[in-house]
């Protein structure tokens, strides 16, 4: 399987979008690369601690994705879409490192991390 370069994936992150909410930690990605079909649940770790996929809510253009993506039913992410990840948990304001892993049909797997100040 092919591998998607980290430097390319890092371009998805919307700088300054990390926030602490009553539900957890949220951050935004913007698909500025190409239409994509995510074919596996998105993997997330916060401050090097893996998060159970059931504790990660995914929104595409403010609509929640309720079914985990799979090869049979991939999550279509059009070019220009805004993706919000809400990681359930008790997080504090301040600097956090978030690692995101994705599998994209036709492109392969990749992961990247971002560090930002959560407001």
N, C-alpha and C positions, 0 to 999 in steps of 0.2 A: 504494500500500500504506500502511496505517496505521502509526503510530509509537507505541511504548509509552514513556511518560514515565520518565526516569531516576529521579526521586524515588520513583516507585512500585516500580521494579525494585530500588532500593537496600534496600527493606524486606525483600528475600529473604535478604540476607546475615546469617549468624549471627555477631554480633560476638564477637571473641576466638577464633574457630575456626581461624584461620590457623596452620599448623604446618609446620616443616621436617621432612621424613622422609628415610629413606635413599633413597627414589625421587625426591623432589622437594618441591614445595610443595603442601600440601593446604588446602582451605577448604570450608566448608559453607554451603549455602543451604537455606532451609526455605520450601516453597511455602505461604504463608499467604494467597495472593491468590485463586486460583481454579484448578480443574482446567485443565491446559494440555497442548497437543500441540505439542512442538517439532519443526519440520519442516526443519531444516538443522543441520549440525554447530555446536556451541557454539564461538564464537570467544573466544580468551583472549589477553591481553597481560600480561606481568609487567614492571613498571617501564618501561612504554612500549615494550617489545620484543615484537612479535607472536610467538606460539607456534604452531608447526605443529600442526594438528588431530590428527595422529597421535601427538603427544606429550601429549595431554590425555585422561586416563581419566575416565569419568563413572560414578558409582554412584548408583542410586536405592534408598534404604532398604537400603544395604549390598550390593546386587546390581549387578555390573558390567554396563554397557550395552556390548555387543560390536559392534553394527551401527550405523553412523552414521545419524541420522534423516534422513528425506526426506519430500517431499509424499506419496509413495505409502505410506511406512511411518514415520509420525511417532512420536516418543518420547512416550508418554503419562505425564504427571506428575500424579498425583492430588493433590487438596488435602491438605495436612498432610504431604506427603512430604518426606524429607530428601535433598538432593542433595549428594554429595561430589564435588568436582573435584580431581583429582590431576594436577598439571602436572609432567611428568617434566623433570628437569634438576638442576643443581647450584646450589642456593640457600642463602643463609646466613640465620641467625637475624637478626631485626631488622625494621625497618619496610619494607613492600613495598606497592606500588600494583598492584592487579590490576584489569584492565578485562575485562568479560564482555559479549559480544554474543550475542543470541538472536533467533531468528525463531519466532514462535508462531502456529500456524494459527488464523485467525479474528481475531487481534489485531494482527498485524504484526511489525515488527522493533523492536528497542531495544537499547541498550547502557548500561552503568553501570560506575562504578569504585568501588572501596573501598580504603581505606588502613588497614592494621592492623599490629600487631606480631606477627611470626611467631615462635613459641616453638620 
